[in-house]
Amino acid sequence: MSVSHTMWSGGREAGRWGQRGTAGATFGGLLTFELVGKRFGKTDAVLDVTFSLAPGEIVCLLGPSGCGKTTLLRLAAGIEKPDSGRVLLDEREVAGPNRFVPPERRNIGLMFQDFALFPHLSILDNVAFGLKSLPRADAMTIARHALERVGLPHYAASFPHHLSGGEQQRVALARALVPRPQVMLMDEPFSGLDQRLRESVRAETLTLLRETRASCLLVTHDPVEAMGLADRIFLMRQGRMVQAGTPEQLYRQPIDASAARFFSDTNEVAGLVMEGRVETPLGAFVLPKGFNAAEALVLIRPQGLRHAPDGSGLEGLVIESRFQGDDVKCSVLFKGIEDPLTALIDARRAPSRGGTAFFSIDPSHVFVFEKPLLAANP
């Protein structure tokens, strides 16, 4: 059953979005960054960033706080000017050495983390704010239609402080989309919502973005959110883009240990390179192509440690077992490894705490990198 036909739990947050397929469509824009840099004082907030956001594509800028994600959004919107490089919209320069187009002339929508609704304006006037070039009657008609699409037409005469956080988020989304921007920029739009509500709003927002066909660049620090929303993910670190690709590519083929750690918890075991393989207390693992270091760091995701009830594999002592619903999180001690490793096991097959059990290792959840990368910042 789709989210739009279910009721959200949680008092004021309960409510339906409007009928799907009724949002006004636009022509998605091609947003391009060419070697863009931005400094604040002596700090490079963004350094030599190059990418293209295709028309109608949804891309997530993913990374920890302070890595340059929001700065890129502000550069795209025209709130900041780049110190180097160019920003183009549909191959037309909007920011660069010889040209700067102000925000209001870029046909780019921006949705802030705190929603930034005007407290002195009604909900209807908030949504219609970006339609000042239209006759007021036309603007009000479009704004009412947008409120209907996000399921809040009955709040048209209310003010932002009358609405819950989830409702304010929906109003902010409607306001950003009514001018039909070619590119939609969203800065951590779901971070202020509780987990259960976040999933519902996120799903409906994705549907609405697909309906409008606008290109979307969304900032998040949550890898689960990025994988659930994005056509592609751009992984940021210290002002640079370190990896770009589909969610599956970044999850299954992380470029380095820091990227692997960012997408999930990992068990980390040091090993020695011998005859084209890395030898560890857990066994030998295949080296990636071009590996030329003498020591290696092996990362194993918890779900890669599989319980082997038939007695095959590695024997370990289960020192802790925590039920988590569908899964059980086990801490396991293996011979030759000082610290326990974490295994995520199907709750129906999980071993008991305090006993020994056997485990196999799924190679699709194993990554081998050069050992010095252990000290790299995420």
Secondary structure, 3 states (H helix, E strand, C coil): CCHHHCCCCCHHHCCCCCCCCCCCCCCCCCEEEEEEEEEECCEEEEEEEEEEECCCCEEEEECCCCCCHHHHHHHHHCCCCCCEEEEEECCEEEECCCCECCHHHCCEEEECCCCCCCCCCCHHHHHHHHHCCCCHHHHHHHHHHHHHHCCCHHHCCCCHHHCCHHHHHHHHHHHHHCCCCCEEEEECCCCCCCHHHHHHHHHHHHHHHHHHCCEEEEEECCHHHHHHHCCEEEEEECCEEEEEECHHHHHHCCCCHHHHHHHCCCEEEEEEEECCEEEECCEEEECCCCCCCCEEEEEECHHHEEECCCCCCEEEEEEEEEECCCEEEEEEEECCCCCCEEEEEECCCCCCCCCEEEEEECHHHEEEEEHHHHHCCC
